[in-house]
């Protein structure tokens, strides 16, 4: 238990260190142990991706495994269950197909869908990652990130054209994301499929971190500029409601029972 406690405290110290990173001396001092002991703990955390090392120094920063776990936490929240009644309402209000997606490494993965009325059905399989640059949900998610992260995601995923209107230049995408932030929702104007438009807005957790996006899909010919604006504001409203619902559900969770655990070593 002592080693686990010390390792977790080093992760915590690396988080607090910020852009300067955590040094070996700082790690040893934080734990009150010899440098050799701190170094062995740091090596273990590096091996599992909980920390990363930069030289010269070396200095230690939070690792990529933590980002993966953050995405998994978001996916394990009961998003589909909580969003289902909201999607039904959204479809009833807009007469469009509504969907909800969670984030997977910057890409939307759709968990739930409520089809709009009528005979038109859109090919929108659940559980698949979609291109973030070509979908309204994806662009809504990207708009919550800074420029460096957007560039990193675009480099990893590629800006593959889906139609003649797909944004395939990163600078043009960044400009589109600025417009998304200003109006509060993203627009896919025949960028993923010809003749189809989508509007999406991001929802967040209690710390304002993006968990995913709500979106609606319809026929482009039926969408005037004024209707797109009205629908966008409505989607934004429902994304905000989902944020509130998720926050309320988290607040209702019982606190973990710590009575059987020993007190952390070295903490008061």
C-alpha positions in Angstrom: 0.0 0.0 0.0 2.9 2.4 0.7 4.3 2.0 -2.8 0.9 2.6 -4.3 0.4 5.6 -2.2 3.8 7.0 -3.1 3.2 6.4 -6.8 -0.1 8.2 -6.8 1.4 11.1 -4.9 4.0 11.4 -7.6 1.3 11.6 -10.3 -0.4 14.3 -8.2 2.9 16.2 -7.8 3.5 16.0 -11.6 0.1 17.5 -12.2 0.8 20.3 -9.8 4.2 21.0 -11.3 2.7 22.4 -14.5 4.9 23.3 -17.5 8.1 23.2 -15.4 7.6 19.4 -14.7 8.7 17.4 -11.7 12.4 16.8 -11.0 14.0 13.8 -9.4 15.0 16.0 -6.4 11.4 17.3 -6.2 10.0 13.8 -6.3 12.3 12.6 -3.5 11.6 15.6 -1.4 7.8 15.3 -1.9 7.9 11.7 -0.6 10.6 12.1 2.0 12.6 9.2 0.5 16.0 8.7 -1.1 16.5 9.6 -4.7 17.0 5.9 -5.6 13.6 5.1 -4.2 11.9 8.0 -6.0 13.7 7.1 -9.2 12.4 3.5 -9.1 8.9 4.7 -8.6 9.2 7.2 -11.5 10.5 4.4 -13.8 7.5 2.3 -13.0 5.1 5.2 -13.7 7.0 5.9 -17.0 6.7 2.2 -18.0 2.9 2.3 -17.7 2.5 5.7 -19.4 1.3 7.5 -16.3 4.2 9.9 -16.6 6.4 10.9 -19.5 10.0 12.1 -19.4 11.7 15.1 -21.1 15.4 15.9 -21.2 17.6 17.6 -20.3 16.8 17.3 -16.7 15.1 14.9 -16.7 11.8 16.3 -15.9 8.5 14.4 -15.5 5.1 15.3 -16.8 1.7 13.6 -16.9 1.6 10.7 -19.4 -0.7 9.8 -22.2 -2.3 6.9 -20.3 -4.1 9.5 -18.2 -5.7 10.9 -21.3 -6.9 7.5 -22.3 -8.4 6.9 -18.9 -10.0 10.3 -19.0 -11.8 9.3 -22.3 -12.8 6.0 -20.7 -14.3 7.7 -17.7 -16.4 9.9 -20.1 -17.6 6.8 -21.9 -18.5 5.0 -18.7 -20.8 7.8 -17.7 -24.4 6.9 -18.4 -24.6 9.3 -21.3 -26.8 7.2 -23.5 -29.3 6.5 -20.7 -29.5 10.2 -19.6 -29.6 11.6 -23.1 -32.4 9.4 -24.4 -35.4 11.4 -23.2 -33.6 14.6 -24.2 -33.0 13.3 -27.7 -36.7 12.3 -28.0 -37.6 15.9 -27.1 -35.1 17.4 -29.5 -36.4 15.3 -32.4 -40.0 16.2 -31.5 -39.1 19.9 -31.5 -37.0 20.0 -34.6 -38.5 17.1 -36.6 -34.9 16.0 -37.3 -32.9 12.9 -36.4 -31.0 13.5 -33.2 -27.9 11.8 -31.9 -25.5 11.9 -29.0 -21.7 11.2 -29.2 -18.9 10.8 -26.7 -15.3 11.7 -27.3 -12.7 9.1 -28.3 -9.3 10.8 -28.8 -10.9 13.8 -30.3 -13.3 11.9 -32.4 -17.1 11.5 -31.9 -18.4 8.0 -31.2 -22.2 8.0 -31.3 -24.1 6.1 -28.6 -27.7 6.9 -29.1 -30.1 8.0 -31.9 -33.7 9.0 -32.3 -34.9 9.0 -35.9 -37.0 11.9 -37.2 -40.5 11.5 -38.5 -41.1 10.5 -42.2 -39.6 7.9 -44.5 -36.1 9.3 -44.8 -33.6 7.4 -42.7 -29.9 8.4 -42.5 -27.1 5.9 -42.4 -25.9 6.6 -38.8 -24.5 3.5 -37.2 -23.9 3.6 -33.5 -20.6 2.8 -31.9 -18.4 3.9 -34.8 -15.8 6.7 -34.7 -16.6 9.4 -37.1 -14.2 12.0 -38.7 -14.0 15.0 -36.4 -13.3 17.5 -39.2 -16.3 16.5 -41.4 -19.1 16.1 -38.8 -21.0 18.7 -36.8 -20.5 16.7 -33.6 -16.8 16.4 -34.4 -16.3 20.1 -35.1 -18.3 20.9 -31.9 -15.8 18.8 -29.9 -12.8 20.2 -31.7 -14.0 23.7 -30.9 -13.5 23.1 -27.2 -9.8 22.4 -27.7 -6.8 24.7 -28.2 -5.1 25.1 -31.6 -2.2 22.8 -30.8 -4.5 19.9 -29.8 -6.6 20.4 -32.9 -3.5 20.3 -35.1 -2.4 17.1 -33.4 -5.7 15.4 -33.9 -5.9 16.5 -37.5 -2.4 15.2 -38.2 -3.3 11.8 -36.6 -6.7 11.4 -38.3 -6.1 13.2 -41.6 -8.4 15.7 -43.3 -9.9 13.2 -45.7 -12.5 14.6 -48.1 -15.9 13.1 -47.9 -17.6 15.4 -50.4 -16.5 18.4 -52.4 -17.4 20.7 -49.5 -15.4 18.8 -46.8 -12.8 21.1 -45.1 -9.4 19.6 -46.0 -7.1 22.5 -44.9 -6.2 22.8 -41.3 -6.1 26.6 -41.4 -9.6 26.7 -42.9 -10.8 24.2 -40.2 -9.3 26.4 -37.5 -11.2 29.4 -38.9 -14.4 27.3 -39.0 -13.9 26.3 -35.3 -13.6 30.0 -34.4 -17.0 30.6 -35.9 -18.3 27.6 -34.0 -17.1 29.0 -30.7 -18.7 32.4 -31.5 -22.2 31.1 -32.3 -22.1 28.1 -29.8 -22.7 25.3 -32.3 -21.1 23.6 -35.3 -22.5 23.2 -38.8 -21.8 20.4 -41.2 -23.1 21.8 -44.5 -22.9 18.8 -46.8 -19.3 18.2 -45.6 -19.9 14.6 -44.6 -22.6 13.6 -47.1 -24.1 15.4 -50.1 -27.6 16.7 -49.6 -27.4 16.4 -45.8 -26.7 19.0 -43.1 -26.0 18.5 -39.4 -25.8 20.9 -36.4 -23.9 19.9 -33.2 -23.1 21.4 -29.8 -20.7 20.1 -27.2 -21.6 19.1 -23.7 -19.2 19.1 -20.8 -18.6 17.7 -17.3 -18.6 19.6 -14.0 -15.1 20.9 -14.7 -16.1 22.2 -18.2 -14.2 19.4 -20.0 -15.8 18.3 -23.2 -17.5 14.8 -22.9 -19.1 14.8 -26.3 -21.7 16.4 -28.5 -25.4 16.5 -29.3 -26.3 16.8 -33.0 -29.3 16.8 -35.4 -29.4 15.7 -39.0 -31.7 16.7 -41.9 -32.1 17.3 -45.6 -30.1 20.3 -46.8 -32.7 21.5 -49.2 -35.2 22.0 -46.3 -32.8 24.2 -44.3 -32.9 27.9 -44.8 -30.4 30.2 -43.1 -32.9 31.3 -40.5 -34.0 27.8 -39.8 -30.4 26.7 -39.3 -29.8 29.5 -36.8 -33.0 28.6 -34.9 -32.1 24.8 -34.9 -28.6 25.6 -33.8 -29.8 27.6 -30.8 -32.1 24.7 -29.9 -29.3 22.1 -30.1 -27.2 24.4 -27.9 -30.0 24.5 -25.4 -30.3 20.7 -25.3 -26.5 20.2 -25.0 -26.5 22.5 -22.0 -29.4 20.5 -20.5 -27.4 17.3 -20.9 -24.4 19.0 -19.2 -26.7 19.8 -16.3 -28.2 16.3 -16.2 -24.8 14.7 -16.1 -23.6 17.1 -13.4 -26.6 16.3 -11.3 -26.1 12.5 -11.8 -22.5 12.8 -10.7 -23.5 14.9 -7.6 -26.0 12.2 -6.6 -23.4 9.4 -6.6 -22.5 8.3 -3.1 -19.0 9.2 -1.9 -16.4 6.4 -1.8 -16.1 4.6 1.5 -12.5 5.2 2.8 -13.0 4.0 6.3 -11.2 0.7 5.7 -8.2 2.2 4.1 -5.1 3.3 6.0 -4.3 7.0 6.1 -1.9 8.1 3.3 1.7 8.0 4.4 3.2 11.4 5.0 -0.1 13.3 4.7 -2.0 15.1 7.4 
